[in-house]
Amino acid sequence: MDTMTYLNEVLIRSNSLTAWEVFLRLFLCVLVGGVIGLERGTHGHTAGFRTHILVCVGSALAMMTNQYIVLYLGVGSDMARLGAQVITGVGFLGVGTIIVTGRHRIKGLTTAAGMWASACLGLAIGIGFYFGAILAAILVFVSLALLPRVEGYFYEKSRVIDLYAEIHSAGALKGFKNYAKDAGISVCNVHLSHDAPMSTNAVNLYFTVRIPKGMTKSDMLNFLEAQDFVYFVEEV
């Protein structure tokens, strides 16, 4: 028996909701949800081990409930109806993990995406699509655990970065741009704000720069921070 034939038979057998099948599906949810949640939790993110397990198990239970209604209660229903509601509901749950800091830094977006992916894994397992769920779980884990290194490497090589600075006043903005231009640094997407700066009587400045060749990010930050009218500058 080849692999594809075996997988097809597994899918056919999984159409029934025996006690073993229910146990297997919920156990797989604990396994894949827990692995993804551990990766998030060990890195200090809000939604961790237990949260991802609960999302995955709950999603699977919703899918199995819909399947039970169709198979055993004889009620005509769309098999994906409850699953669609789960995806929508988890979207609202994920919003609670996303935080926009005072310096316009967005945190928790990857964790929210991980929770949404856990819900989708639960739906796939809940309907018996084991092969797709396990393969997707492996890819999600690799994306969360290993790809940040790849992402960091390319971001470090990028010459376009977003910065946050605190300057003396809005009138100093022109001088700030002139100093940057003299150093070959292109400044764009400038946004001024007076919201709660760390420095007294300062103005918040959010902007994007393009670093010239031959200058590192550290060189660029040191150059900008050395100006008299700049209190503070950092990458965001």
HUSUL-V840212 format. One record per residue. N is the residue number from 1. RES is the residue in three letters. SS is DSSP state (hx for helix, st for strand, lp for the rest). PSI is psi as a letter, one per 40 degrees, with the letter a starting at -180 (* if undefined). NEAR is the number of other ideal C-beta (glycine too) atoms within 12 Angstrom. Layout:
BEGIN
n: {N:N}
res: {RES:RES}
ss: {SS:SS}
psi: {PSI:PSI}
near: {NEAR:NEAR}
END
This chain:
BEGIN
n: {1:2:3:4:5:6:7:8:9:10:11:12:13:14:15:16:17:18:19:20:21:22:23:24:25:26:27:28:29:30:31:32:33:34:35:36:37:38:39:40:41:42:43:44:45:46:47:48:49:50:51:52:53:54:55:56:57:58:59:60:61:62:63:64:65:66:67:68:69:70:71:72:73:74:75:76:77:78:79:80:81:82:83:84:85:86:87:88:89:90:91:92:93:94:95:96:97:98:99:100:101:102:103:104:105:106:107:108:109:110:111:112:113:114:115:116:117:118:119:120:121:122:123:124:125:126:127:128:129:130:131:132:133:134:135:136:137:138:139:140:141:142:143:144:145:146:147:148:149:150:151:152:153:154:155:156:157:158:159:160:161:162:163:164:165:166:167:168:169:170:171:172:173:174:175:176:177:178:179:180:181:182:183:184:185:186:187:188:189:190:191:192:193:194:195:196:197:198:199:200:201:202:203:204:205:206:207:208:209:210:211:212:213:214:215:216:217:218:219:220:221:222:223:224:225:226:227:228:229:230:231:232:233:234:235:236}
res: {MET:ASP:THR:MET:THR:TYR:LEU:ASN:GLU:VAL:LEU:ILE:ARG:SER:ASN:SER:LEU:THR:ALA:TRP:GLU:VAL:PHE:LEU:ARG:LEU:PHE:LEU:CYS:VAL:LEU:VAL:GLY:GLY:VAL:ILE:GLY:LEU:GLU:ARG:GLY:THR:HIS:GLY:HIS:THR:ALA:GLY:PHE:ARG:THR:HIS:ILE:LEU:VAL:CYS:VAL:GLY:SER:ALA:LEU:ALA:MET:MET:THR:ASN:GLN:TYR:ILE:VAL:LEU:TYR:LEU:GLY:VAL:GLY:SER:ASP:MET:ALA:ARG:LEU:GLY:ALA:GLN:VAL:ILE:THR:GLY:VAL:GLY:PHE:LEU:GLY:VAL:GLY:THR:ILE:ILE:VAL:THR:GLY:ARG:HIS:ARG:ILE:LYS:GLY:LEU:THR:THR:ALA:ALA:GLY:MET:TRP:ALA:SER:ALA:CYS:LEU:GLY:LEU:ALA:ILE:GLY:ILE:GLY:PHE:TYR:PHE:GLY:ALA:ILE:LEU:ALA:ALA:ILE:LEU:VAL:PHE:VAL:SER:LEU:ALA:LEU:LEU:PRO:ARG:VAL:GLU:GLY:TYR:PHE:TYR:GLU:LYS:SER:ARG:VAL:ILE:ASP:LEU:TYR:ALA:GLU:ILE:HIS:SER:ALA:GLY:ALA:LEU:LYS:GLY:PHE:LYS:ASN:TYR:ALA:LYS:ASP:ALA:GLY:ILE:SER:VAL:CYS:ASN:VAL:HIS:LEU:SER:HIS:ASP:ALA:PRO:MET:SER:THR:ASN:ALA:VAL:ASN:LEU:TYR:PHE:THR:VAL:ARG:ILE:PRO:LYS:GLY:MET:THR:LYS:SER:ASP:MET:LEU:ASN:PHE:LEU:GLU:ALA:GLN:ASP:PHE:VAL:TYR:PHE:VAL:GLU:GLU:VAL}
ss: {lp:lp:hx:hx:hx:hx:hx:hx:hx:hx:hx:hx:hx:lp:lp:lp:lp:lp:hx:hx:hx:hx:hx:hx:hx:hx:hx:hx:hx:hx:hx:hx:hx:hx:hx:hx:hx:hx:hx:hx:hx:lp:lp:lp:lp:lp:lp:lp:hx:hx:hx:hx:hx:hx:hx:hx:hx:hx:hx:hx:hx:hx:hx:hx:hx:hx:hx:hx:hx:hx:hx:hx:lp:lp:lp:lp:lp:lp:lp:lp:hx:hx:hx:hx:hx:hx:hx:hx:hx:hx:hx:hx:hx:hx:hx:lp:lp:lp:st:st:lp:lp:lp:lp:lp:st:st:lp:hx:hx:hx:hx:hx:hx:hx:hx:hx:hx:hx:hx:hx:hx:hx:hx:hx:hx:lp:lp:lp:hx:hx:hx:hx:hx:hx:hx:hx:hx:hx:hx:hx:hx:hx:hx:hx:lp:hx:hx:hx:hx:hx:hx:hx:hx:hx:hx:hx:lp:lp:st:st:st:st:st:st:st:st:lp:lp:hx:hx:hx:hx:hx:hx:hx:hx:hx:hx:hx:hx:hx:lp:lp:lp:st:st:st:st:st:st:st:st:lp:lp:lp:lp:lp:lp:lp:lp:lp:st:st:st:st:st:st:st:st:lp:lp:lp:lp:lp:lp:hx:hx:hx:hx:hx:hx:hx:hx:hx:lp:lp:lp:lp:st:st:st:st:st:st:lp}
psi: {h:i:d:d:d:d:d:d:d:d:d:d:d:e:d:i:g:i:d:d:d:d:d:d:d:d:d:d:d:d:d:d:d:d:d:d:d:d:d:d:d:e:e:e:i:d:h:b:d:d:d:d:d:d:d:d:d:d:d:d:d:d:d:d:d:d:d:d:d:d:d:d:e:f:h:h:i:h:d:e:d:d:d:d:d:d:d:d:d:d:d:d:d:d:d:e:e:h:h:h:i:d:f:f:h:h:i:e:d:d:d:d:d:d:d:d:d:d:d:d:d:d:d:d:d:d:e:e:g:d:d:d:d:d:d:d:d:d:d:d:d:d:d:d:d:d:d:d:d:d:d:d:d:d:d:d:e:i:e:h:i:h:i:h:i:h:i:d:i:d:d:e:d:d:d:d:d:d:d:d:d:d:e:e:h:h:h:i:f:h:h:i:i:e:h:g:i:d:i:h:f:i:h:i:h:h:i:h:i:h:h:i:i:e:h:i:d:d:d:d:d:d:d:d:d:e:i:d:e:h:d:i:h:i:i:*}
near: {9:8:10:11:11:14:20:17:15:22:21:13:17:30:21:20:29:17:11:13:28:25:17:26:40:28:20:35:41:31:29:41:43:29:31:47:37:26:32:36:23:15:21:12:29:27:41:28:25:22:32:46:33:26:43:47:35:34:44:45:29:34:41:39:29:29:34:25:20:22:22:16:13:9:15:10:18:14:25:19:21:30:33:20:21:36:28:18:22:35:22:17:28:30:21:17:29:25:20:15:15:17:27:24:18:16:21:27:20:28:34:30:26:43:45:33:39:52:48:36:49:43:42:36:44:39:35:33:29:30:21:22:37:24:18:27:36:21:20:34:28:18:22:31:21:16:18:17:14:14:15:12:12:13:17:17:15:18:21:22:31:27:38:36:43:35:38:23:22:20:13:24:27:17:21:36:26:15:27:34:18:16:25:19:33:22:33:18:17:25:23:24:21:15:19:14:24:18:19:11:15:26:31:32:41:32:31:25:37:24:29:20:12:11:22:17:26:16:18:32:27:16:25:39:24:16:27:13:28:31:27:25:38:26:26:24}
END
